[in-house]
């Protein structure tokens, strides 16, 4: 099948579990169960199913960029010189090796990719742009937008 049909369905409890875990991935299973109105065992079973079905992809610590000296956020529009599958794959692979690129999105529009780049300041960003991003495979041109303030910054 081109797009595998989903047989997975989420009910109200599943959605509550996902919402609670999205807010606090370290919540104890007993506390989670209480918040969603289940006992511990059924809550664990549902959580395992949500993981197996790919709704929960993993757990991680959310780091404070400010404490790490990474307050500067810029968005770089990237236009490639070639958009064949070979070129796109080469660019995609190379982006994975750049730690300053926090997010990379392929875009349907007037440019090919939008990168979220985090650095210590504008000078560090300029160096990353000039020495790293511009040197990625098939990069033809870039355009930068500097974030002045994150009004909302969450997965959901």
DRENBAMAR-538555 format. One record per residue: residue number from 1; y, x, z of N, C-alpha, C, O in turn; residue in one letter. Coordinates in steps of 0.001 Angstrom, whole numbers. Atoms other than C-alpha are relative to their C-alpha. Last residue first. Layout:
NUM Y X Z Y X Z Y X Z Y X Z a
...
This chain:
156 8 1462 188 20839 2273 20842 1160 -626 709 1324 -1845 667 x
155 988 342 1018 20631 6035 20291 6 -1495 -292 -178 -1909 -1436 x
154 1330 318 -544 23837 6706 22160 -913 -398 -1132 -466 -756 -2222 x
153 945 -1042 394 27292 8148 21574 -1335 -272 671 -1638 278 1729 x
152 1348 439 -347 30091 5617 21640 -955 1039 -520 -880 1431 -1684 x
151 -237 1290 -635 33812 6486 21658 -1328 -600 455 -1408 -1204 1525 x
150 1182 831 210 33175 10165 20968 224 -1300 769 235 -1302 2000 x
149 571 604 -1199 36653 11683 20782 -1232 -801 -388 -1218 -1515 -1391 x
148 -965 -169 -1081 38655 13845 18369 -559 -533 1314 -219 -41 2390 x
147 -2 1094 -957 35813 14338 15916 1007 294 1104 989 1371 1700 x
146 128 -416 -1392 36650 16771 13130 99 -1224 903 1007 -2042 759 x
145 -723 979 -814 35952 15701 9543 -240 392 1452 -1388 456 1893 x
144 181 130 -1445 34913 18487 7178 881 -1082 596 2035 -1254 203 x
143 -1256 566 -487 34363 18587 3419 -227 -332 1471 -1254 -906 1833 x
142 28 692 -1290 31691 20685 1783 1378 -567 285 2377 -122 -279 x
141 -1282 137 -687 30923 21993 -1690 -191 -764 1305 -1189 -1457 1506 x
140 -1069 -208 969 28090 23188 -3923 1364 -76 652 2241 736 360 x
139 -1272 554 -454 25276 23648 -1418 1076 362 -1019 1293 1534 -1327 x
138 -587 991 908 22069 24277 -3401 1308 -625 490 1753 -1620 -83 x
137 392 168 1407 20240 26139 -617 716 -1166 -686 787 -2278 -162 x
136 1256 751 110 22239 26703 2589 -324 -231 -1474 580 -259 -2309 x
135 1061 -851 563 24907 29415 2335 -1347 -718 -86 -2323 -138 -561 x
134 -313 -257 1416 27823 27000 2794 -1068 842 -693 -1175 837 -1919 x
133 123 1250 769 26209 25777 6020 249 239 -1483 -515 -237 -2323 x
132 1326 625 -84 25621 29245 7476 -113 -1221 -916 -947 -1243 -1821 x
131 1117 -946 83 28437 31728 6906 -1373 -659 -51 -2320 -75 -579 x
130 -137 -1030 1027 31451 29588 6078 -1229 869 -185 -1568 1240 -1309 x
129 -194 598 1317 30564 26435 7985 -12 1063 -1088 -702 921 -2098 x
128 1263 667 356 29146 28267 10995 97 -590 -1404 -830 -464 -2205 x
127 970 -1060 291 32202 30562 11090 -1344 -598 -427 -1960 -117 -1378 x
126 -411 -609 1275 34622 27636 10817 -988 1088 -412 -1323 1218 -1590 x
125 406 902 1081 32701 25820 13575 316 622 -1358 -505 573 -2274 x
124 1461 -121 116 33052 28837 15873 -509 -900 -1122 -1391 -510 -1886 x
123 270 -1310 589 36804 28907 15190 -1507 209 -191 -1941 725 -1221 x
122 -233 58 1445 37080 25140 15752 -278 1344 -670 -736 1379 -1813 x
121 -1386 275 372 35495 25351 19197 135 51 -1524 -842 269 -2240 x
120 -882 -185 -1152 32211 25701 21104 1454 -355 -318 2164 -880 540 x
119 -328 -1398 -265 30009 24210 18389 952 83 1191 1342 -938 1757 x
118 -567 -199 -1330 28262 20956 17417 212 1491 226 -683 2299 -24 x
117 67 -1399 -413 27663 19989 13801 714 148 1344 1851 -292 1510 x
116 -729 -29 -1270 26839 16470 12658 -207 1396 565 -1333 1805 845 x
115 516 -806 -1092 25856 16803 9017 882 -183 1225 2109 -161 1127 x
114 -988 -21 -1071 26370 14184 6319 -641 731 1171 -1692 326 1670 x
113 437 -89 -1395 24425 14774 3126 1197 -82 934 2305 324 583 x
112 1457 52 -152 24690 13966 -598 -492 -37 1441 -1457 -735 1752 x
111 522 -1314 -361 28316 13085 -1318 -1473 -161 338 -1974 -1285 387 x
110 -734 -1011 768 30030 10164 -3075 -367 1432 378 102 2375 -259 x
109 -1447 150 135 27459 7663 -1864 599 1141 -780 -40 1701 -1670 x
108 -178 608 1316 23865 7279 -767 1493 -249 -140 2037 -1150 499 x
107 -924 1111 185 23661 9715 2135 -49 -518 -1431 -154 262 -2377 x
106 -184 95 1440 20942 12045 3390 776 -1297 -242 446 -2341 320 x
105 330 1271 653 21542 12418 7119 219 117 -1500 1280 558 -1941 x
104 -149 -140 1441 21467 15618 9160 -476 -1299 -641 -1621 -1712 -457 x
103 558 1082 812 21976 15643 12912 256 293 -1471 1255 916 -1830 x
102 633 930 -925 22605 18315 15550 -678 -1154 -744 -1734 -1632 -331 x
101 54 1292 692 23367 21108 13118 -835 -940 866 -2059 -830 946 x
100 -1301 668 -154 24260 23957 15485 56 -1343 -712 901 -2179 -393 x
99 -98 705 -1280 20571 24920 15764 1318 -750 192 1355 -1747 914 x
98 -1374 -232 -462 20257 25741 12046 222 -788 1294 399 -2005 1249 x
97 -108 -1302 -673 16567 26141 11161 1393 305 534 1625 1399 1049 x
96 791 35 -1239 15956 22464 10329 142 1292 808 -78 1289 2019 x
95 -813 631 -1047 18784 22584 7778 -730 21 1351 -99 134 2403 x
94 -953 -985 -503 16762 25026 5667 843 -548 1151 1151 174 2100 x
93 714 -1026 -775 13827 22638 5267 987 970 653 840 1315 1826 x
92 537 635 -1215 16045 19733 4179 -694 1023 899 -488 1026 2112 x
91 -1124 220 -902 17947 21940 1698 -500 -569 1335 -102 -101 2402 x
90 -449 -1325 -437 14733 23185 92 1153 -137 996 1184 558 2012 x
89 992 -536 -949 13320 19658 -38 434 1356 546 282 1622 1738 x
88 -114 771 -1238 16486 18299 -1667 -952 532 1064 -568 675 2225 x
87 -1251 -383 -658 16490 21089 -4250 164 -720 1338 539 -110 2339 x
86 127 -1398 -431 12828 20611 -5194 1235 434 790 1115 1067 1840 x
85 827 5 -1204 13239 16826 -5306 -157 1411 560 -161 1603 1776 x
84 1414 185 313 16060 17257 -7795 -777 31 1314 -255 473 2338 x
83 628 996 -879 19552 16798 -6427 -1429 -327 -436 -1921 -1432 -212 x
82 1214 504 645 21241 19923 -7767 -638 -1000 960 -739 -728 2156 x
81 -158 -286 1427 24676 21392 -7002 -1156 -583 -811 -1079 -681 -2036 x
80 900 -1007 555 24630 19741 -3599 287 207 -1483 852 -659 -2151 x
79 385 354 1365 27538 17956 -1966 -859 1136 -532 -486 2306 -448 x
78 548 -1054 848 27825 18240 1804 -369 -588 -1360 -1055 -1606 -1449 x
77 552 608 1210 30047 16150 4048 -474 1148 -874 249 2125 -1069 x
76 -187 -661 1291 30485 17957 7337 -674 -811 -1096 -1876 -1075 -1046 x
75 911 596 974 31013 16095 10585 305 635 -1353 1441 606 -1827 x
74 -541 205 1343 32580 18095 13374 -1092 -623 -868 -2284 -389 -668 x
73 886 707 921 31989 18099 17099 727 -189 -1326 1859 -672 -1377 x
72 -554 256 1324 33556 20623 19475 -1039 -658 -904 -2135 -131 -1096 x
71 -859 1190 47 32579 20343 23131 452 -399 -1396 824 -1550 -1621 x
70 116 476 1386 29647 22764 23060 785 -1302 -185 236 -2327 -588 x
69 -1075 -595 791 30339 24829 26181 -34 -406 -1456 424 339 -2322 x
68 558 -1086 794 26954 24007 27729 1057 682 -878 744 1595 -1642 x
67 473 -1017 -944 28545 21896 30480 -530 1231 -742 -481 2345 -219 x
66 -1183 -567 -620 30403 19965 27758 -373 1127 967 264 2180 966 x
65 -589 -1001 893 27225 19414 25750 1206 706 618 1410 1898 391 x
64 -1439 208 -31 25522 17671 28705 674 1086 -850 792 2228 -406 x
63 -818 -1097 -500 21818 17616 27870 1481 -344 -69 1901 -1146 -903 x
62 -1268 145 696 19675 14512 27528 940 1019 633 1304 908 1804 x
61 -1193 -46 -844 16201 15562 28638 1228 -166 -885 1277 378 -1988 x
60 -713 -1264 -49 13334 14486 26439 1175 -111 957 1607 -1207 1316 x
59 -944 1 -1106 10650 11851 26034 677 1358 28 45 2379 -241 x
58 77 -1090 -963 8629 11059 22965 1038 -167 1076 1785 -1145 1098 x
57 352 -1248 673 8299 8928 19865 -109 1171 956 -676 2203 597 x
56 -464 -1058 -896 8166 5555 21563 -470 1309 -618 -1669 1568 -720 x
55 -1289 501 -480 7897 2839 18920 637 1000 966 1857 1163 993 x
54 -1158 -744 476 5225 4914 17190 1353 -542 416 2379 -21 -20 x
53 -527 657 1191 2301 2500 17475 1287 655 -511 1833 237 -1532 x
52 980 -110 1078 473 4825 19865 514 -602 -1306 201 -108 -2389 x
51 45 -1394 423 3581 5135 22056 -933 156 -1200 -572 791 -2191 x
50 -1293 -255 654 4126 1371 22197 96 1451 -472 702 1729 -1507 x
49 52 631 1324 404 944 22953 1288 266 -773 1244 554 -1969 x
48 918 -817 815 617 3471 25820 -73 -560 -1422 -50 197 -2392 x
47 -722 -1223 307 3651 1631 27240 -848 910 -891 -330 1502 -1838 x
46 -1018 307 1010 1838 -1694 26982 744 1264 -421 999 1480 -1606 x
45 709 316 1244 -1208 -333 28813 1006 -267 -1119 851 235 -2232 x
44 499 -1256 556 978 1277 31482 -692 -228 -1332 -516 553 -2266 x
43 -1181 -707 486 2823 -2025 32045 -420 1328 -637 94 1695 -1694 x
42 -390 570 1297 -495 -3891 32276 1229 701 -606 1345 820 -1826 x
41 1010 -226 1051 -1623 -1421 34957 369 -618 -1343 319 74 -2359 x
40 44 -1364 507 1582 -1356 37069 -965 179 -1183 -579 747 -2205 x
39 581 -926 -971 2144 -5093 37517 -175 1344 -710 -3 1441 -1925 x
38 1442 -209 130 4555 -6829 35202 -507 792 1198 271 1366 1961 x
37 767 1144 -494 8039 -8358 35467 -1503 105 -199 -2172 -907 -410 x
36 381 837 1145 10023 -5945 33286 -899 -1164 399 -1299 -1959 -451 x
35 -1171 421 779 11969 -4340 36136 -356 -933 -1152 445 -1785 -1536 x
34 -780 968 -790 8935 -4246 38447 1162 -555 -820 1417 -1759 -808 x
33 791 1238 -68 6770 -2544 35825 775 -1094 730 810 -2242 287 x
32 -71 622 1323 9475 30 35188 -724 -1339 13 -206 -2345 -471 x
31 -1347 566 119 9772 760 38902 174 -707 -1337 786 -1772 -1411 x
30 -68 1139 -935 5991 1210 39203 1365 -677 -68 1451 -1903 -17 x
29 713 1143 589 5931 3348 36039 42 -1219 925 119 -2352 449 x
28 1389 72 -468 8564 5671 37496 -650 -1261 -549 6 -2295 -678 x
27 260 1060 -971 11708 5889 35377 -1484 0 379 -2353 132 -482 x
26 726 -563 -1139 12057 9253 33641 -328 -1048 1053 -801 -701 2136 x
25 1342 -412 413 13006 7854 30229 -840 563 1127 -2046 753 964 x
24 499 -977 -979 15984 6053 31749 -1442 344 -329 -2364 -336 121 x
23 -1049 -283 -982 18202 3968 29463 -422 1082 983 401 1876 1439 x
22 -1137 -568 722 15874 4075 26465 1133 377 943 1858 1343 703 x
21 325 -1404 269 12939 3547 28814 1122 697 -762 1366 1887 -565 x
20 -18 -722 -1269 14544 344 30127 -287 1491 -216 386 2344 363 x
19 -1393 -65 -454 15311 -948 26625 110 826 1291 993 1675 1419 x
18 -713 -954 849 11833 -94 25365 1452 177 439 1978 1290 441 x
17 534 -1337 -299 10177 -1855 28297 761 1050 -798 1177 2070 -247 x
16 -552 -380 -1305 12424 -4892 27842 -453 1414 377 343 2220 859 x
15 -1410 -342 228 11544 -5017 24139 681 412 1310 1512 1320 1324 x
14 -41 -1288 709 7837 -4894 24956 1448 457 -182 1776 1622 45 x
13 333 -1034 -1000 8326 -7706 27506 45 1390 -645 594 2326 -65 x
12 -1136 -157 -908 10110 -9960 24977 -237 1118 1010 679 1882 1313 x
11 -407 1209 -710 7407 -9478 22344 1151 340 943 1645 1467 955 x
10 -572 -222 -1321 7124 -6704 19815 359 -1343 621 1060 -2153 15 x
9 -1095 908 -319 4824 -7088 16883 452 280 1418 -349 592 2300 x
8 -515 -131 -1352 2644 -4456 15271 1115 -1026 188 1985 -1169 -671 x
7 707 1047 -730 893 -5674 12135 450 35 1450 112 -841 2246 x
6 72 -102 -1451 3385 -3763 10072 -766 -1179 558 -442 -2337 294 x
5 -461 1198 -682 2635 -3621 6389 -195 157 1495 -1233 625 1961 x
4 1051 552 -846 2279 -85 5080 545 -1185 777 1533 -1062 1500 x
3 -526 -2 -1359 4982 381 2504 -1019 -693 867 -1230 -1901 762 x
2 -1210 -798 55 3480 1316 -849 652 146 1376 849 1264 1852 x
1 -1192 835 0 0 0 0 1246 873 0 1290 1872 717 x
